[in-house]
């Protein structure tokens, strides 16, 4: 049986990836860097120190990583204050899942953005555990953020399901031993090897029903 759920945030609950890309592209251009074709794919799942160093070193932004992080995060907070891009069906999905299971959040967003999103969406009290990769040594695809969330929930990884959209997020969840529910975004399709590890693939977060999750737990039990 599934005992707890751990959600990713960006791309699963909020349509933030286009905003991240727009803000980072703008910062790279403003501070003399060069945006590379593979940059957005590489950045997805990185922790704050990792992506700040990537912008500073690999993309040539003429500022120290700590300053780059502050510039980008300040712009993201301002964008969220103007409009929080909650994905269609996300609010209903979070609320129906919270009524059935303990919820965790395992996000690559910095703590400031996690707290801003949960507060603006009215989800703060629905998540028992929230973890940012900026609080850990490694970001996704390393398993650290999911391992940490599961420990705080007091569950074994194999009894928890992760909901992810990106390649690095999927790899992180499966490396930590969680059951993977993939919610891929058509505009940022995950790699085939990452998606192949999913026990369930849904077209959107509104398809995350309690029946589908409970059936997933039964399917996992029947294979043991």
One Martini backbone bead per residue (centre of mass of N, CA, C, O) as a GRO file, in nm:
protein
  224
    1UNK     BB    1   0.098   0.035   0.019
    2UNK     BB    2   0.042   0.359   0.009
    3UNK     BB    3   0.164   0.607   0.261
    4UNK     BB    4   0.294   0.832   0.064
    5UNK     BB    5   0.353   1.163  -0.077
    6UNK     BB    6   0.582   1.313  -0.327
    7UNK     BB    7   0.629   1.631  -0.445
    8UNK     BB    8   0.680   1.819  -0.688
    9UNK     BB    9   0.664   2.153  -0.818
   10UNK     BB   10   0.803   2.214  -1.076
   11UNK     BB   11   0.571   2.116  -1.331
   12UNK     BB   12   0.335   1.999  -1.134
   13UNK     BB   13   0.194   2.259  -0.980
   14UNK     BB   14   0.374   2.467  -1.139
   15UNK     BB   15   0.431   2.688  -1.424
   16UNK     BB   16   0.773   2.762  -1.398
   17UNK     BB   17   0.975   2.695  -1.623
   18UNK     BB   18   0.928   2.940  -1.814
   19UNK     BB   19   1.017   3.147  -1.598
   20UNK     BB   20   1.296   3.049  -1.540
   21UNK     BB   21   1.397   3.079  -1.828
   22UNK     BB   22   1.339   3.380  -1.866
   23UNK     BB   23   1.506   3.486  -1.627
   24UNK     BB   24   1.779   3.354  -1.694
   25UNK     BB   25   1.811   3.468  -1.976
   26UNK     BB   26   1.809   3.764  -1.884
   27UNK     BB   27   2.059   3.748  -1.702
   28UNK     BB   28   2.260   3.649  -1.910
   29UNK     BB   29   2.227   3.892  -2.101
   30UNK     BB   30   2.279   4.129  -1.894
   31UNK     BB   31   2.576   3.977  -1.792
   32UNK     BB   32   2.736   3.854  -2.063
   33UNK     BB   33   2.623   3.595  -2.161
   34UNK     BB   34   2.553   3.249  -2.287
   35UNK     BB   35   2.303   3.073  -2.428
   36UNK     BB   36   2.248   2.737  -2.435
   37UNK     BB   37   2.073   2.482  -2.578
   38UNK     BB   38   2.111   2.289  -2.301
   39UNK     BB   39   2.039   2.456  -2.046
   40UNK     BB   40   1.749   2.384  -1.948
   41UNK     BB   41   1.795   2.082  -1.911
   42UNK     BB   42   2.034   2.107  -1.711
   43UNK     BB   43   1.878   2.284  -1.486
   44UNK     BB   44   1.685   2.069  -1.422
   45UNK     BB   45   1.714   2.005  -1.064
   46UNK     BB   46   1.891   2.201  -0.962
   47UNK     BB   47   2.040   2.358  -0.733
   48UNK     BB   48   2.117   2.664  -0.643
   49UNK     BB   49   2.431   2.637  -0.646
   50UNK     BB   50   2.440   2.493  -0.922
   51UNK     BB   51   2.295   2.704  -1.111
   52UNK     BB   52   2.467   2.947  -1.036
   53UNK     BB   53   2.734   2.824  -1.138
   54UNK     BB   54   2.642   2.775  -1.426
   55UNK     BB   55   2.590   3.069  -1.502
   56UNK     BB   56   2.870   3.177  -1.422
   57UNK     BB   57   3.057   2.962  -1.578
   58UNK     BB   58   2.910   2.835  -1.841
   59UNK     BB   59   2.743   3.121  -1.925
   60UNK     BB   60   2.907   3.393  -1.834
   61UNK     BB   61   2.835   3.535  -1.580
   62UNK     BB   62   2.956   3.845  -1.426
   63UNK     BB   63   2.911   3.672  -1.144
   64UNK     BB   64   2.870   3.548  -0.859
   65UNK     BB   65   2.677   3.291  -0.756
   66UNK     BB   66   2.541   3.439  -0.517
   67UNK     BB   67   2.442   3.680  -0.690
   68UNK     BB   68   2.284   3.523  -0.900
   69UNK     BB   69   2.078   3.400  -0.709
   70UNK     BB   70   1.955   3.664  -0.605
   71UNK     BB   71   1.860   3.779  -0.873
   72UNK     BB   72   1.673   3.547  -0.960
   73UNK     BB   73   1.494   3.517  -0.704
   74UNK     BB   74   1.383   3.801  -0.698
   75UNK     BB   75   1.239   3.775  -0.974
   76UNK     BB   76   1.058   3.533  -0.900
   77UNK     BB   77   0.904   3.660  -0.666
   78UNK     BB   78   0.783   3.890  -0.833
   79UNK     BB   79   0.628   3.710  -1.029
   80UNK     BB   80   0.452   3.559  -0.814
   81UNK     BB   81   0.312   3.816  -0.703
   82UNK     BB   82   0.161   3.871  -0.971
   83UNK     BB   83   0.171   3.542  -1.055
   84UNK     BB   84   0.042   3.218  -0.997
   85UNK     BB   85   0.112   2.917  -1.192
   86UNK     BB   86  -0.122   2.716  -1.159
   87UNK     BB   87  -0.211   2.418  -1.243
   88UNK     BB   88  -0.441   2.240  -1.376
   89UNK     BB   89  -0.569   2.058  -1.094
   90UNK     BB   90  -0.373   2.098  -0.846
   91UNK     BB   91  -0.554   2.172  -0.610
   92UNK     BB   92  -0.732   1.919  -0.611
   93UNK     BB   93  -0.503   1.711  -0.588
   94UNK     BB   94  -0.386   1.799  -0.317
   95UNK     BB   95  -0.650   1.776  -0.148
   96UNK     BB   96  -0.719   1.475  -0.201
   97UNK     BB   97  -0.445   1.361  -0.104
   98UNK     BB   98  -0.444   1.490   0.186
   99UNK     BB   99  -0.705   1.320   0.273
  100UNK     BB  100  -0.526   1.032   0.247
  101UNK     BB  101  -0.222   1.152   0.269
  102UNK     BB  102   0.083   1.214   0.332
  103UNK     BB  103   0.278   1.509   0.255
  104UNK     BB  104   0.540   1.592   0.030
  105UNK     BB  105   0.827   1.807  -0.060
  106UNK     BB  106   1.056   1.798  -0.356
  107UNK     BB  107   1.271   2.069  -0.423
  108UNK     BB  108   1.471   2.299  -0.626
  109UNK     BB  109   1.372   2.521  -0.483
  110UNK     BB  110   1.389   2.766  -0.289
  111UNK     BB  111   1.256   2.841   0.008
  112UNK     BB  112   1.123   3.110  -0.071
  113UNK     BB  113   0.948   2.981  -0.301
  114UNK     BB  114   0.802   2.762  -0.155
  115UNK     BB  115   0.660   2.945   0.053
  116UNK     BB  116   0.520   3.129  -0.155
  117UNK     BB  117   0.349   2.913  -0.294
  118UNK     BB  118   0.200   2.784  -0.052
  119UNK     BB  119   0.071   3.045   0.045
  120UNK     BB  120  -0.077   3.138  -0.219
  121UNK     BB  121  -0.232   2.845  -0.251
  122UNK     BB  122  -0.305   2.712   0.039
  123UNK     BB  123  -0.075   2.456   0.126
  124UNK     BB  124   0.087   2.456   0.392
  125UNK     BB  125  -0.104   2.246   0.569
  126UNK     BB  126  -0.076   1.991   0.353
  127UNK     BB  127   0.234   1.980   0.425
  128UNK     BB  128   0.447   1.807   0.635
  129UNK     BB  129   0.682   1.822   0.411
  130UNK     BB  130   0.974   2.029   0.323
  131UNK     BB  131   1.223   2.026   0.052
  132UNK     BB  132   1.536   2.166  -0.030
  133UNK     BB  133   1.826   2.143  -0.215
  134UNK     BB  134   1.973   2.390  -0.071
  135UNK     BB  135   1.989   2.206   0.210
  136UNK     BB  136   2.185   2.034   0.040
  137UNK     BB  137   2.451   1.893  -0.137
  138UNK     BB  138   2.239   1.771  -0.351
  139UNK     BB  139   2.080   1.749  -0.640
  140UNK     BB  140   1.918   1.678  -0.898
  141UNK     BB  141   1.954   1.327  -0.943
  142UNK     BB  142   1.994   1.297  -0.669
  143UNK     BB  143   1.838   1.138  -0.379
  144UNK     BB  144   1.835   1.328  -0.125
  145UNK     BB  145   1.552   1.475  -0.120
  146UNK     BB  146   1.385   1.210  -0.095
  147UNK     BB  147   1.519   1.087   0.148
  148UNK     BB  148   1.454   1.320   0.339
  149UNK     BB  149   1.145   1.322   0.314
  150UNK     BB  150   1.093   1.029   0.406
  151UNK     BB  151   1.218   1.051   0.683
  152UNK     BB  152   1.024   1.278   0.785
  153UNK     BB  153   0.766   1.086   0.734
  154UNK     BB  154   0.834   0.785   0.838
  155UNK     BB  155   0.920   0.623   0.572
  156UNK     BB  156   0.950   0.409   0.321
  157UNK     BB  157   1.025   0.436  -0.003
  158UNK     BB  158   0.843   0.187  -0.112
  159UNK     BB  159   0.576   0.347   0.029
  160UNK     BB  160   0.634   0.573  -0.188
  161UNK     BB  161   0.528   0.843  -0.395
  162UNK     BB  162   0.632   1.013  -0.690
  163UNK     BB  163   0.592   1.341  -0.845
  164UNK     BB  164   0.705   1.388  -1.185
  165UNK     BB  165   0.856   1.564  -1.490
  166UNK     BB  166   1.161   1.524  -1.487
  167UNK     BB  167   1.444   1.359  -1.538
  168UNK     BB  168   1.596   1.431  -1.271
  169UNK     BB  169   1.355   1.374  -1.086
  170UNK     BB  170   1.310   1.078  -1.161
  171UNK     BB  171   1.596   0.983  -1.083
  172UNK     BB  172   1.581   1.065  -0.789
  173UNK     BB  173   1.338   0.893  -0.697
  174UNK     BB  174   1.445   0.610  -0.790
  175UNK     BB  175   1.716   0.623  -0.632
  176UNK     BB  176   1.546   0.634  -0.351
  177UNK     BB  177   1.291   0.411  -0.399
  178UNK     BB  178   1.052   0.523  -0.534
  179UNK     BB  179   0.750   0.553  -0.669
  180UNK     BB  180   0.672   0.641  -1.003
  181UNK     BB  181   0.506   0.942  -1.108
  182UNK     BB  182   0.444   1.060  -1.426
  183UNK     BB  183   0.426   1.426  -1.540
  184UNK     BB  184   0.471   1.517  -1.831
  185UNK     BB  185   0.588   1.777  -2.040
  186UNK     BB  186   0.567   1.863  -2.369
  187UNK     BB  187   0.784   2.112  -2.353
  188UNK     BB  188   0.955   1.897  -2.138
  189UNK     BB  189   1.071   1.622  -2.225
  190UNK     BB  190   1.168   1.333  -2.117
  191UNK     BB  191   1.369   1.089  -2.089
  192UNK     BB  192   1.335   0.761  -2.159
  193UNK     BB  193   1.491   0.637  -1.915
  194UNK     BB  194   1.325   0.787  -1.697
  195UNK     BB  195   1.031   0.707  -1.786
  196UNK     BB  196   1.070   0.387  -1.767
  197UNK     BB  197   1.046   0.395  -1.433
  198UNK     BB  198   0.750   0.416  -1.441
  199UNK     BB  199   0.440   0.307  -1.299
  200UNK     BB  200   0.312   0.594  -1.386
  201UNK     BB  201   0.134   0.776  -1.646
  202UNK     BB  202   0.038   1.117  -1.680
  203UNK     BB  203  -0.109   1.395  -1.846
  204UNK     BB  204  -0.193   1.518  -1.559
  205UNK     BB  205  -0.267   1.623  -1.240
  206UNK     BB  206  -0.581   1.560  -1.273
  207UNK     BB  207  -0.506   1.233  -1.293
  208UNK     BB  208  -0.460   1.229  -0.977
  209UNK     BB  209  -0.596   0.969  -0.828
  210UNK     BB  210  -0.679   0.759  -0.577
  211UNK     BB  211  -0.725   0.507  -0.747
  212UNK     BB  212  -0.455   0.508  -0.899
  213UNK     BB  213  -0.275   0.490  -0.645
  214UNK     BB  214  -0.395   0.235  -0.515
  215UNK     BB  215  -0.340   0.050  -0.759
  216UNK     BB  216  -0.036   0.083  -0.750
  217UNK     BB  217   0.007  -0.056  -0.477
  218UNK     BB  218  -0.111  -0.328  -0.568
  219UNK     BB  219   0.088  -0.383  -0.798
  220UNK     BB  220   0.345  -0.387  -0.622
  221UNK     BB  221   0.255  -0.625  -0.436
  222UNK     BB  222   0.219  -0.844  -0.671
  223UNK     BB  223   0.548  -0.842  -0.740
  224UNK     BB  224   0.663  -0.974  -0.461
   0.00000   0.00000   0.00000
